[in-house]
Amino acid sequence: VRPNYLGEHFIIELFDCDQMVLNSIPKLEAMMLEAARLAKATVVSKAFHQFSPYGISGTIVIQESHFNIHTWPEYGFAAIDLFTCGTRLNAESAKDFLIEKCNAQSFDLSKIKRGILNKNV
Amino acid sequence: VRPNYLGEHFIIELFDCDQMVLNSIPKLEAMMLEAARLAKATVVSKAFHQFSPYGISGTIVIQESHFNIHTWPEYGFAAIDLFTCGTRLNAESAKDFLIEKCNAQSFDLSKIKRGILNKNV
């Protein structure tokens, strides 16, 4: 059965994370690429940027949409978005892996459907 | 007064858009860059990809987080995320501009706060 929506979006808030992870581009890039692999996503491109004095933004464009992370090491906080299309992907595995890798002491997760078509049918 | 959250995230669903816009990288790229300018954001990098046979994914990394778009021209649908940090930015202007440029006949907008700290205080 084809779902009546086009994408699924995990909005993840990670609190009290390992600050060394959150302020390291090599660590975050490796982590996000591994998360994409675990989700069975196909990586198209990536862009990571270090901000001054703290904080990193990273995007992994995947064939099936994108994964984003923004970190605030000074607050031990990371905001992650996993936007996937298609039923083949496993965003749950990616989410679990990221929470563990960041050593988040608590997290919030919202799952929203994107592109709900024929709402009025 | 400093807000108790780190970022604001506009989740925008655009329905019944101009399909010619949604399947044109030059149009979408120019549109997203103009949206960033209207929001007073500083563009750091961008990545746009055409998928086969239809659909485009685009990310604009800005100094103050990111703007994303994914399009499904065959459904006239676009999913847009505007994630901004700081109180200086004007995501409202960007949002209004994007709705107009895509000629969306209807839209949904959710605004969520990212990085709400000291939740238990």
gemmi code that builds the backbone of each chain (N, CA, C; Angstrom):
import gemmi

chains = {
    "A": [
        ("VAL", (0.854, -1.203, 0.000), (0.000, 0.000, 0.000), (0.881, 1.240, 0.000)),
        ("ARG", (0.624, 2.140, -0.915), (1.402, 3.364, -0.989), (0.902, 4.335, 0.071)),
        ("PRO", (1.822, 4.862, 0.917), (1.356, 5.838, 1.912), (0.895, 7.118, 1.223)),
        ("ASN", (0.028, 7.862, 1.896), (-0.497, 9.090, 1.287), (0.358, 10.313, 1.623)),
        ("TYR", (1.625, 10.068, 1.938), (2.532, 11.191, 2.179), (3.863, 10.897, 1.494)),
        ("LEU", (4.658, 11.935, 1.299), (5.863, 11.800, 0.481), (7.133, 11.596, 1.296)),
        ("GLY", (7.169, 12.136, 2.494), (8.394, 12.033, 3.273), (8.113, 11.939, 4.759)),
        ("GLU", (9.120, 11.465, 5.492), (9.013, 11.436, 6.944), (10.171, 12.259, 7.500)),
        ("HIS", (9.875, 13.020, 8.534), (10.861, 13.953, 9.059), (10.977, 13.722, 10.560)),
        ("PHE", (12.177, 13.293, 10.991), (12.471, 13.137, 12.422), (13.133, 14.429, 12.882)),
        ("ILE", (12.531, 15.058, 13.870), (13.099, 16.264, 14.469), (13.619, 15.860, 15.835)),
        ("ILE", (14.930, 15.930, 16.010), (15.571, 15.375, 17.196), (16.335, 16.467, 17.931)),
        ("GLU", (16.094, 16.558, 19.227), (16.784, 17.506, 20.085), (17.607, 16.697, 21.074)),
        ("LEU", (18.923, 16.888, 21.061), (19.806, 16.135, 21.956), (20.376, 17.071, 23.020)),
        ("PHE", (20.150, 16.702, 24.263), (20.590, 17.541, 25.383), (21.744, 16.885, 26.151)),
        ("ASP", (22.588, 17.745, 26.735), (23.687, 17.278, 27.605), (24.546, 16.242, 26.891)),
        ("CYS", (25.000, 16.637, 25.704), (25.842, 15.754, 24.883), (27.316, 15.924, 25.249)),
        ("ASP", (28.134, 15.058, 24.680), (29.588, 15.146, 24.777), (30.054, 16.365, 23.976)),
        ("GLN", (30.582, 17.362, 24.662), (30.947, 18.617, 23.992), (32.099, 18.443, 23.007)),
        ("MET", (32.967, 17.473, 23.265), (34.093, 17.221, 22.364), (33.585, 16.718, 21.006)),
        ("VAL", (32.534, 15.933, 21.053), (31.944, 15.450, 19.797), (31.300, 16.620, 19.050)),
        ("LEU", (30.549, 17.430, 19.787), (29.773, 18.498, 19.146), (30.637, 19.574, 18.500)),
        ("ASN", (31.903, 19.671, 18.917), (32.760, 20.714, 18.334), (33.866, 20.145, 17.450)),
        ("SER", (33.656, 18.945, 16.935), (34.657, 18.321, 16.061), (34.040, 17.988, 14.698)),
        ("ILE", (34.487, 18.672, 13.657), (33.983, 18.358, 12.314), (34.306, 16.919, 11.917)),
        ("PRO", (35.540, 16.435, 12.123), (35.805, 15.037, 11.718), (34.872, 14.044, 12.410)),
        ("LYS", (34.645, 14.241, 13.713), (33.757, 13.324, 14.446), (32.319, 13.418, 13.934)),
        ("LEU", (31.833, 14.646, 13.743), (30.433, 14.819, 13.326), (30.212, 14.313, 11.897)),
        ("GLU", (31.192, 14.568, 11.043), (31.050, 14.138, 9.655), (31.029, 12.607, 9.568)),
        ("ALA", (31.952, 11.974, 10.289), (31.975, 10.502, 10.303), (30.676, 9.953, 10.878)),
        ("MET", (30.188, 10.609, 11.922), (28.957, 10.166, 12.587), (27.748, 10.288, 11.660)),
        ("MET", (27.634, 11.410, 10.962), (26.468, 11.615, 10.093), (26.522, 10.686, 8.877)),
        ("LEU", (27.723, 10.434, 8.368), (27.848, 9.507, 7.235), (27.492, 8.090, 7.656)),
        ("GLU", (27.910, 7.711, 8.870), (27.567, 6.384, 9.370), (26.051, 6.285, 9.614)),
        ("ALA", (25.464, 7.373, 10.095), (24.007, 7.388, 10.294), (23.286, 7.192, 8.960)),
        ("ALA", (23.791, 7.829, 7.919), (23.184, 7.675, 6.585), (23.311, 6.224, 6.124)),
        ("ARG", (24.465, 5.629, 6.395), (24.685, 4.232, 5.997), (23.704, 3.315, 6.744)),
        ("LEU", (23.567, 3.560, 8.050), (22.653, 2.741, 8.850), (21.203, 2.886, 8.378)),
        ("ALA", (20.869, 4.087, 7.903), (19.502, 4.325, 7.413), (19.294, 3.755, 6.013)),
        ("LYS", (20.357, 3.230, 5.428), (20.342, 2.707, 4.050), (20.102, 3.812, 3.019)),
        ("ALA", (20.595, 5.000, 3.342), (20.475, 6.141, 2.435), (21.687, 6.202, 1.515)),
        ("THR", (21.507, 6.835, 0.372), (22.578, 7.011, -0.606), (23.059, 8.454, -0.541)),
        ("VAL", (24.304, 8.649, -0.123), (24.838, 10.002, 0.065), (25.170, 10.626, -1.287)),
        ("VAL", (24.698, 11.861, -1.466), (24.934, 12.597, -2.705), (26.019, 13.652, -2.495)),
        ("SER", (25.936, 14.391, -1.401), (26.972, 15.377, -1.105), (26.902, 15.743, 0.364)),
        ("LYS", (27.911, 16.491, 0.827), (27.937, 16.889, 2.240), (28.605, 18.232, 2.369)),
        ("ALA", (28.237, 18.953, 3.406), (28.826, 20.265, 3.666), (28.847, 20.470, 5.171)),
        ("PHE", (30.033, 20.667, 5.726), (30.172, 20.918, 7.163), (30.924, 22.227, 7.353)),
        ("HIS", (30.482, 23.004, 8.335), (31.120, 24.291, 8.589), (31.294, 24.517, 10.074)),
        ("GLN", (32.477, 24.985, 10.411), (32.787, 25.339, 11.796), (32.479, 26.814, 11.979)),
        ("PHE", (31.760, 27.142, 13.042), (31.506, 28.542, 13.325), (32.362, 28.997, 14.491)),
        ("SER", (32.539, 30.286, 14.577), (33.435, 30.857, 15.578), (32.614, 31.434, 16.716)),
        ("PRO", (32.966, 31.185, 17.957), (34.069, 30.352, 18.437), (33.682, 28.872, 18.543)),
        ("TYR", (32.363, 28.594, 18.603), (31.913, 27.227, 18.776), (30.808, 26.934, 17.773)),
        ("GLY", (30.548, 25.662, 17.598), (29.364, 25.285, 16.835), (29.688, 24.843, 15.429)),
        ("ILE", (28.969, 23.825, 14.997), (29.152, 23.263, 13.666), (27.779, 23.044, 13.043)),
        ("SER", (27.702, 23.318, 11.735), (26.518, 22.963, 10.962), (26.937, 21.945, 9.918)),
        ("GLY", (26.148, 20.912, 9.776), (26.463, 19.913, 8.765), (25.224, 19.445, 8.051)),
        ("THR", (25.356, 19.267, 6.753), (24.272, 18.728, 5.935), (24.797, 17.558, 5.126)),
        ("ILE", (24.055, 16.491, 5.142), (24.315, 15.371, 4.245), (23.120, 15.319, 3.297)),
        ("VAL", (23.355, 15.615, 2.035), (22.277, 15.462, 1.058), (22.265, 13.995, 0.648)),
        ("ILE", (21.115, 13.378, 0.760), (20.992, 11.976, 0.357), (20.009, 11.883, -0.804)),
        ("GLN", (20.103, 10.796, -1.500), (19.209, 10.551, -2.635), (17.750, 10.646, -2.171)),
        ("GLU", (17.543, 10.373, -0.896), (16.195, 10.295, -0.345), (15.917, 11.477, 0.596)),
        ("SER", (16.487, 12.643, 0.311), (16.278, 13.911, 1.017), (17.521, 14.381, 1.762)),
        ("HIS", (17.484, 14.534, 3.100), (18.683, 15.082, 3.749), (18.728, 14.781, 5.238)),
        ("PHE", (19.919, 14.839, 5.768), (20.169, 14.816, 7.215), (20.904, 16.111, 7.557)),
        ("ASN", (20.476, 16.772, 8.616), (21.138, 17.998, 9.078), (21.496, 17.890, 10.535)),
        ("ILE", (22.583, 18.550, 10.899), (22.899, 18.707, 12.317), (23.417, 20.122, 12.555)),
        ("HIS", (22.992, 20.697, 13.679), (23.559, 21.957, 14.158), (23.924, 21.737, 15.612)),
        ("THR", (25.125, 22.142, 15.972), (25.553, 21.915, 17.356), (25.882, 23.220, 18.066)),
        ("TRP", (25.593, 23.223, 19.351), (25.968, 24.297, 20.261), (26.766, 23.636, 21.399)),
        ("PRO", (28.066, 23.424, 21.176), (28.850, 22.705, 22.197), (28.787, 23.388, 23.562)),
        ("GLU", (28.735, 24.711, 23.555), (28.733, 25.435, 24.833), (27.497, 25.126, 25.672)),
        ("TYR", (26.445, 24.647, 25.039), (25.229, 24.235, 25.770), (25.057, 22.714, 25.768)),
        ("GLY", (25.990, 22.006, 25.152), (25.871, 20.548, 25.060), (24.663, 20.113, 24.235)),
        ("PHE", (24.236, 20.994, 23.313), (22.997, 20.759, 22.572), (23.251, 20.535, 21.080)),
        ("ALA", (22.505, 19.594, 20.514), (22.526, 19.386, 19.074), (21.101, 19.261, 18.550)),
        ("ALA", (20.835, 19.916, 17.427), (19.543, 19.811, 16.729), (19.782, 18.989, 15.468)),
        ("ILE", (19.045, 17.905, 15.331), (19.223, 17.023, 14.176), (17.903, 16.870, 13.438)),
        ("ASP", (17.973, 16.899, 12.124), (16.810, 16.626, 11.270), (17.157, 15.477, 10.337)),
        ("LEU", (16.309, 14.487, 10.331), (16.449, 13.375, 9.388), (15.202, 13.375, 8.518)),
        ("PHE", (15.366, 13.776, 7.284), (14.228, 13.882, 6.359), (14.430, 12.791, 5.323)),
        ("THR", (13.512, 11.837, 5.292), (13.665, 10.711, 4.369), (12.405, 10.521, 3.531)),
        ("CYS", (12.606, 10.009, 2.340), (11.501, 9.676, 1.449), (11.555, 8.190, 1.146)),
        ("GLY", (10.402, 7.639, 0.930), (10.358, 6.232, 0.550), (10.278, 5.349, 1.775)),
        ("THR", (9.811, 4.159, 1.560), (9.567, 3.237, 2.683), (10.773, 2.336, 2.939)),
        ("ARG", (11.801, 2.460, 2.101), (12.940, 1.557, 2.164), (13.914, 1.951, 3.279)),
        ("LEU", (13.850, 3.215, 3.702), (14.859, 3.722, 4.624), (14.555, 3.410, 6.084)),
        ("ASN", (15.618, 3.406, 6.864), (15.500, 3.093, 8.276), (16.055, 4.244, 9.117)),
        ("ALA", (15.240, 5.275, 9.270), (15.685, 6.438, 10.033), (15.804, 6.113, 11.521)),
        ("GLU", (15.060, 5.124, 11.995), (15.131, 4.731, 13.419), (16.556, 4.332, 13.813)),
        ("SER", (17.195, 3.535, 12.959), (18.561, 3.100, 13.261), (19.504, 4.292, 13.325)),
        ("ALA", (19.338, 5.209, 12.385), (20.184, 6.407, 12.359), (19.976, 7.215, 13.640)),
        ("LYS", (18.726, 7.370, 14.027), (18.402, 8.153, 15.221), (19.049, 7.542, 16.466)),
        ("ASP", (18.880, 6.246, 16.664), (19.454, 5.570, 17.845), (20.973, 5.723, 17.884)),
        ("PHE", (21.588, 5.554, 16.724), (23.045, 5.663, 16.624), (23.519, 7.065, 17.008)),
        ("LEU", (22.817, 8.099, 16.522), (23.236, 9.478, 16.779), (23.106, 9.841, 18.255)),
        ("ILE", (22.039, 9.382, 18.879), (21.844, 9.659, 20.311), (22.991, 9.046, 21.111)),
        ("GLU", (23.371, 7.827, 20.721), (24.440, 7.137, 21.443), (25.792, 7.809, 21.198)),
        ("LYS", (26.077, 8.137, 19.956), (27.374, 8.719, 19.605), (27.599, 10.073, 20.276)),
        ("CYS", (26.518, 10.853, 20.393), (26.635, 12.167, 21.036), (26.618, 12.055, 22.551)),
        ("ASN", (26.357, 10.855, 23.034), (26.250, 10.596, 24.476), (25.229, 11.541, 25.114)),
        ("ALA", (24.100, 11.710, 24.423), (23.044, 12.604, 24.909), (22.412, 12.024, 26.179)),
        ("GLN", (22.286, 12.863, 27.196), (21.694, 12.407, 28.454), (20.169, 12.441, 28.402)),
        ("SER", (19.640, 13.239, 27.494), (18.194, 13.220, 27.258), (17.934, 13.714, 25.842)),
        ("PHE", (16.751, 13.401, 25.335), (16.431, 13.851, 23.978), (14.930, 13.994, 23.807)),
        ("ASP", (14.559, 14.793, 22.820), (13.166, 14.886, 22.375), (13.126, 14.427, 20.923)),
        ("LEU", (12.063, 13.727, 20.569), (11.907, 13.271, 19.184), (10.486, 13.568, 18.730)),
        ("SER", (10.379, 14.231, 17.592), (9.073, 14.406, 16.939), (9.178, 13.812, 15.551)),
        ("LYS", (8.154, 13.081, 15.159), (8.125, 12.537, 13.798), (6.963, 13.195, 13.074)),
        ("ILE", (7.254, 13.832, 11.966), (6.161, 14.441, 11.220), (6.161, 13.934, 9.783)),
        ("LYS", (4.999, 13.867, 9.221), (4.844, 13.465, 7.831), (4.914, 14.709, 6.960)),
        ("ARG", (5.667, 14.611, 5.865), (5.774, 15.733, 4.938), (5.076, 15.366, 3.633)),
        ("GLY", (4.375, 16.332, 3.078), (3.724, 16.094, 1.796), (2.537, 15.158, 1.910)),
        ("ILE", (1.627, 15.497, 2.813), (0.389, 14.716, 2.906), (-0.525, 15.199, 1.792)),
        ("LEU", (-0.740, 14.335, 0.823), (-1.503, 14.736, -0.358), (-2.959, 14.318, -0.202)),
        ("ASN", (-3.806, 14.907, -1.016), (-5.227, 14.553, -1.025), (-5.854, 14.661, 0.359)),
        ("LYS", (-5.467, 15.744, 1.047), (-5.976, 15.932, 2.398), (-7.488, 15.999, 2.456)),
        ("ASN", (-8.063, 16.498, 1.353), (-9.513, 16.731, 1.375), (-10.310, 15.575, 0.789)),
        ("VAL", (-9.603, 14.494, 0.461), (-10.308, 13.355, -0.143), (-10.873, 12.466, 0.970)),
    ],
    "B": [
        ("VAL", (15.946, 41.000, 26.112), (15.769, 39.713, 26.802), (16.183, 38.581, 25.872)),
        ("ARG", (17.027, 37.701, 26.360), (17.496, 36.576, 25.560), (16.439, 35.480, 25.594)),
        ("PRO", (16.004, 34.992, 24.423), (15.018, 33.908, 24.453), (15.655, 32.647, 25.030)),
        ("ASN", (14.808, 31.747, 25.558), (15.330, 30.521, 26.174), (15.435, 29.382, 25.159)),
        ("TYR", (15.534, 29.723, 23.900), (15.743, 28.696, 22.883), (16.790, 29.179, 21.896)),
        ("LEU", (17.348, 28.238, 21.140), (18.506, 28.550, 20.304), (18.146, 28.819, 18.850)),
        ("GLY", (17.086, 28.204, 18.384), (16.756, 28.379, 16.977), (15.267, 28.329, 16.739)),
        ("GLU", (14.865, 28.853, 15.569), (13.468, 28.771, 15.171), (13.407, 28.049, 13.829)),
        ("HIS", (12.426, 27.165, 13.717), (12.355, 26.301, 12.546), (10.964, 26.438, 11.931)),
        ("PHE", (10.925, 26.952, 10.705), (9.665, 27.033, 9.962), (9.572, 25.793, 9.090)),
        ("ILE", (8.518, 25.037, 9.261), (8.264, 23.854, 8.437), (7.112, 24.213, 7.512)),
        ("ILE", (7.411, 24.255, 6.216), (6.449, 24.795, 5.253), (6.122, 23.737, 4.210)),
        ("GLU", (4.847, 23.533, 3.992), (4.371, 22.602, 2.982), (3.633, 23.420, 1.925)),
        ("LEU", (4.105, 23.360, 0.693), (3.483, 24.140, -0.388), (2.775, 23.204, -1.355)),
        ("PHE", (1.495, 23.454, -1.536), (0.676, 22.587, -2.395), (0.277, 23.303, -3.687)),
        ("ASP", (0.089, 22.499, -4.736), (-0.389, 23.008, -6.023), (0.449, 24.176, -6.519)),
        ("CYS", (1.754, 23.904, -6.576), (2.708, 24.928, -7.016), (2.874, 24.896, -8.537)),
        ("ASP", (3.593, 25.881, -9.039), (3.995, 25.933, -10.445), (5.028, 24.824, -10.696)),
        ("GLN", (4.654, 23.848, -11.493), (5.537, 22.696, -11.699), (6.815, 23.059, -12.439)),
        ("MET", (6.753, 24.099, -13.280), (7.957, 24.525, -13.999), (9.005, 25.064, -13.026)),
        ("VAL", (8.543, 25.742, -11.995), (9.480, 26.246, -10.985), (10.076, 25.071, -10.212)),
        ("LEU", (9.228, 24.140, -9.818), (9.675, 23.046, -8.946), (10.673, 22.106, -9.604)),
        ("ASN", (10.716, 22.117, -10.948), (11.656, 21.212, -11.622), (12.799, 21.951, -12.312)),
        ("SER", (13.086, 23.160, -11.859), (14.176, 23.948, -12.450), (15.208, 24.301, -11.381)),
        ("ILE", (16.413, 23.745, -11.502), (17.464, 24.101, -10.543), (17.796, 25.591, -10.600)),
        ("PRO", (17.964, 26.182, -11.792), (18.291, 27.628, -11.799), (17.225, 28.466, -11.096)),
        ("LYS", (15.947, 28.154, -11.345), (14.866, 28.920, -10.702), (14.885, 28.715, -9.185)),
        ("LEU", (15.020, 27.466, -8.743), (14.966, 27.182, -7.302), (16.173, 27.761, -6.573)),
        ("GLU", (17.326, 27.666, -7.221), (18.541, 28.173, -6.582), (18.456, 29.693, -6.416)),
        ("ALA", (18.026, 30.374, -7.483), (17.874, 31.833, -7.399), (16.837, 32.204, -6.341)),
        ("MET", (15.760, 31.429, -6.298), (14.676, 31.687, -5.336), (15.152, 31.516, -3.897)),
        ("MET", (15.900, 30.437, -3.624), (16.346, 30.184, -2.254), (17.402, 31.203, -1.810)),
        ("LEU", (18.255, 31.601, -2.752), (19.258, 32.619, -2.407), (18.591, 33.960, -2.124)),
        ("GLU", (17.566, 34.282, -2.907), (16.843, 35.534, -2.660), (16.098, 35.459, -1.315)),
        ("ALA", (15.564, 34.280, -1.009), (14.890, 34.100, 0.284), (15.884, 34.323, 1.429)),
        ("ALA", (17.093, 33.814, 1.273), (18.124, 34.008, 2.308), (18.449, 35.495, 2.453)),
        ("ARG", (18.512, 36.173, 1.316), (18.809, 37.612, 1.356), (17.696, 38.373, 2.074)),
        ("LEU", (16.453, 38.015, 1.746), (15.311, 38.680, 2.391), (15.292, 38.415, 3.895)),
        ("ALA", (15.751, 37.229, 4.284), (15.781, 36.884, 5.709), (16.964, 37.529, 6.424)),
        ("LYS", (17.815, 38.202, 5.660), (19.043, 38.824, 6.184), (20.045, 37.775, 6.678)),
        ("ALA", (20.036, 36.628, 6.018), (20.957, 35.550, 6.363), (22.237, 35.678, 5.539)),
        ("THR", (23.319, 35.116, 6.052), (24.609, 35.125, 5.372), (24.862, 33.737, 4.792)),
        ("VAL", (24.896, 33.655, 3.463), (25.040, 32.349, 2.806), (26.480, 31.862, 2.901)),
        ("VAL", (26.629, 30.598, 3.325), (27.945, 29.981, 3.471), (28.215, 29.032, 2.303)),
        ("SER", (27.231, 28.209, 1.958), (27.394, 27.306, 0.818), (26.029, 26.840, 0.349)),
        ("LYS", (26.018, 26.159, -0.802), (24.750, 25.677, -1.319), (24.989, 24.400, -2.095)),
        ("ALA", (23.963, 23.571, -2.154), (24.051, 22.314, -2.906), (22.664, 22.008, -3.448)),
        ("PHE", (22.563, 21.884, -4.773), (21.291, 21.545, -5.413), (21.490, 20.316, -6.280)),
        ("HIS", (20.518, 19.420, -6.246), (20.621, 18.186, -7.016), (19.308, 17.886, -7.715)),
        ("GLN", (19.439, 17.503, -8.970), (18.282, 17.087, -9.757), (18.147, 15.580, -9.652)),
        ("PHE", (16.957, 15.117, -9.356), (16.739, 13.679, -9.313), (15.976, 13.241, -10.556)),
        ("SER", (16.085, 11.964, -10.848), (15.512, 11.416, -12.066), (14.226, 10.677, -11.727)),
        ("PRO", (13.150, 10.875, -12.461), (12.987, 11.785, -13.596), (12.607, 13.197, -13.151)),
        ("TYR", (12.093, 13.321, -11.917), (11.638, 14.626, -11.455), (12.161, 14.871, -10.055)),
        ("GLY", (12.123, 16.116, -9.664), (12.406, 16.427, -8.273), (13.785, 17.011, -8.064)),
        ("ILE", (13.845, 17.962, -7.165), (15.100, 18.635, -6.841), (15.198, 18.756, -5.327)),
        ("SER", (16.421, 18.570, -4.817), (16.725, 18.858, -3.420), (17.731, 19.980, -3.390)),
        ("GLY", (17.485, 20.928, -2.535), (18.429, 22.033, -2.413), (18.643, 22.427, -0.973)),
        ("THR", (19.899, 22.701, -0.632), (20.249, 23.185, 0.703), (21.058, 24.460, 0.562)),
        ("ILE", (20.686, 25.445, 1.342), (21.504, 26.648, 1.479), (21.985, 26.644, 2.921)),
        ("VAL", (23.278, 26.483, 3.114), (23.823, 26.600, 4.471), (24.051, 28.077, 4.727)),
        ("ILE", (23.498, 28.554, 5.809), (23.687, 29.964, 6.157), (24.441, 30.038, 7.485)),
        ("GLN", (25.018, 31.177, 7.726), (25.761, 31.404, 8.976), (24.837, 31.127, 10.171)),
        ("GLU", (23.552, 31.280, 9.946), (22.578, 31.172, 11.023), (21.715, 29.919, 10.860)),
        ("SER", (22.308, 28.833, 10.353), (21.696, 27.501, 10.219), (21.460, 27.110, 8.762)),
        ("HIS", (20.205, 26.863, 8.335), (20.064, 26.397, 6.958), (18.649, 26.594, 6.426)),
        ("PHE", (18.563, 26.604, 5.107), (17.289, 26.545, 4.396), (17.341, 25.305, 3.497)),
        ("ASN", (16.272, 24.540, 3.496), (16.191, 23.359, 2.627), (14.921, 23.397, 1.795)),
        ("ILE", (15.015, 22.824, 0.617), (13.807, 22.597, -0.183), (13.891, 21.231, -0.846)),
        ("HIS", (12.763, 20.540, -0.877), (12.631, 19.318, -1.668), (11.369, 19.470, -2.494)),
        ("THR", (11.473, 19.156, -3.770), (10.296, 19.334, -4.623), (9.865, 18.027, -5.278)),
        ("TRP", (8.575, 17.886, -5.441), (7.949, 16.795, -6.187), (7.084, 17.454, -7.277)),
        ("PRO", (7.707, 17.817, -8.393), (6.950, 18.544, -9.425), (5.718, 17.782, -9.897)),
        ("GLU", (5.829, 16.454, -9.925), (4.705, 15.643, -10.421), (3.475, 15.761, -9.532)),
        ("TYR", (3.665, 16.174, -8.271), (2.529, 16.405, -7.361), (2.308, 17.899, -7.092)),
        ("GLY", (3.134, 18.733, -7.705), (3.030, 20.172, -7.444), (3.348, 20.532, -6.012)),
        ("PHE", (4.166, 19.684, -5.371), (4.422, 19.847, -3.937), (5.882, 20.203, -3.644)),
        ("ALA", (6.070, 21.088, -2.684), (7.417, 21.408, -2.192), (7.417, 21.424, -0.676)),
        ("ALA", (8.446, 20.810, -0.085), (8.662, 20.842, 1.370), (9.838, 21.770, 1.632)),
        ("ILE", (9.608, 22.774, 2.446), (10.660, 23.759, 2.735), (10.888, 23.828, 4.242)),
        ("ASP", (12.163, 23.892, 4.634), (12.544, 24.105, 6.032), (13.416, 25.351, 6.113)),
        ("LEU", (13.033, 26.243, 6.972), (13.850, 27.427, 7.243), (14.240, 27.365, 8.711)),
        ("PHE", (15.496, 27.082, 8.955), (15.996, 26.928, 10.331), (16.922, 28.111, 10.572)),
        ("THR", (16.557, 28.955, 11.514), (17.348, 30.158, 11.760), (17.693, 30.287, 13.239)),
        ("CYS", (18.828, 30.890, 13.499), (19.269, 31.177, 14.865), (19.407, 32.679, 15.022)),
        ("GLY", (19.160, 33.120, 16.226), (19.351, 34.537, 16.503), (18.090, 35.311, 16.220)),
        ("THR", (18.003, 36.464, 16.808), (16.780, 37.262, 16.725), (16.839, 38.259, 15.566)),
        ("ARG", (17.988, 38.298, 14.887), (18.208, 39.315, 13.863), (17.549, 38.944, 12.537)),
        ("LEU", (17.257, 37.652, 12.370), (16.782, 37.189, 11.068), (15.273, 37.359, 10.868)),
        ("ASN", (14.903, 37.407, 9.601), (13.505, 37.620, 9.255), (13.022, 36.470, 8.368)),
        ("ALA", (12.716, 35.340, 9.006), (12.269, 34.177, 8.243), (10.879, 34.401, 7.644)),
        ("GLU", (10.095, 35.286, 8.248), (8.747, 35.577, 7.728), (8.797, 36.103, 6.296)),
        ("SER", (9.723, 37.010, 6.042), (9.854, 37.570, 4.686), (10.233, 36.479, 3.704)),
        ("ALA", (11.156, 35.607, 4.116), (11.586, 34.518, 3.243), (10.401, 33.607, 2.937)),
        ("LYS", (9.639, 33.287, 3.957), (8.486, 32.392, 3.798), (7.471, 32.981, 2.824)),
        ("ASP", (7.102, 34.239, 2.993), (6.114, 34.876, 2.112), (6.603, 34.890, 0.667)),
        ("PHE", (7.877, 35.185, 0.494), (8.471, 35.242, -0.848), (8.418, 33.870, -1.524)),
        ("LEU", (8.746, 32.812, -0.774), (8.788, 31.467, -1.352), (7.397, 30.985, -1.760)),
        ("ILE", (6.410, 31.272, -0.950), (5.031, 30.889, -1.278), (4.598, 31.553, -2.588)),
        ("GLU", (4.954, 32.837, -2.704), (4.578, 33.594, -3.900), (5.318, 33.077, -5.132)),
        ("LYS", (6.628, 32.871, -5.002), (7.452, 32.450, -6.135), (7.041, 31.079, -6.671)),
        ("CYS", (6.637, 30.183, -5.760), (6.208, 28.840, -6.188), (4.774, 28.852, -6.691)),
        ("ASN", (4.101, 29.991, -6.521), (2.700, 30.121, -6.887), (1.856, 29.029, -6.218)),
        ("ALA", (2.144, 28.802, -4.938), (1.425, 27.778, -4.183), (-0.024, 28.195, -3.974)),
        ("GLN", (-0.939, 27.272, -4.271), (-2.363, 27.581, -4.113), (-2.813, 27.392, -2.667)),
        ("SER", (-2.067, 26.607, -1.909), (-2.338, 26.494, -0.476), (-1.044, 26.083, 0.217)),
        ("PHE", (-0.995, 26.297, 1.502), (0.219, 25.920, 2.240), (-0.115, 25.637, 3.690)),
        ("ASP", (0.777, 24.867, 4.328), (0.737, 24.671, 5.785), (2.035, 25.228, 6.344)),
        ("LEU", (1.950, 25.836, 7.507), (3.146, 26.365, 8.164), (3.131, 25.966, 9.624)),
        ("SER", (4.228, 25.362, 10.076), (4.414, 25.111, 11.505), (5.690, 25.815, 11.924)),
        ("LYS", (5.643, 26.463, 13.062), (6.856, 27.090, 13.595), (7.211, 26.369, 14.885)),
        ("ILE", (8.413, 25.845, 14.933), (8.818, 25.191, 16.171), (10.106, 25.810, 16.693)),
        ("LYS", (10.237, 25.795, 17.993), (11.456, 26.282, 18.643), (12.421, 25.119, 18.785)),
        ("ARG", (13.686, 25.347, 18.450), (14.710, 24.310, 18.591), (15.665, 24.705, 19.707)),
        ("GLY", (16.064, 23.723, 20.494), (17.018, 23.985, 21.571), (16.407, 24.783, 22.697)),
        ("ILE", (15.296, 24.282, 23.230), (14.699, 24.936, 24.404), (15.485, 24.438, 25.613)),
        ("LEU", (16.251, 25.336, 26.191), (17.140, 24.958, 27.302), (16.459, 25.234, 28.633)),
        ("ASN", (17.004, 24.629, 29.674), (16.486, 24.866, 31.028), (14.987, 24.620, 31.110)),
        ("LYS", (14.574, 23.519, 30.469), (13.148, 23.213, 30.437), (12.582, 23.006, 31.829)),
        ("ASN", (13.443, 22.536, 32.737), (12.938, 22.176, 34.063), (13.113, 23.298, 35.084)),
        ("VAL", (13.561, 24.467, 34.606), (13.784, 25.568, 35.548), (12.471, 26.327, 35.728)),
    ],
}
model = gemmi.Model(1)
for chain_id, residues in chains.items():
    chain = gemmi.Chain(chain_id)
    for i, (resn, *xyz) in enumerate(residues, 1):
        res = gemmi.Residue()
        res.name, res.seqid = resn, gemmi.SeqId(i, " ")
        for name, pos in zip(("N", "CA", "C"), xyz):
            atom = gemmi.Atom()
            atom.name, atom.element = name, gemmi.Element(name[0])
            atom.pos, atom.b_iso = gemmi.Position(*pos), 0.0
            res.add_atom(atom)
        chain.add_residue(res)
    model.add_chain(chain)
structure = gemmi.Structure()
structure.add_model(model)
structure.setup_entities()
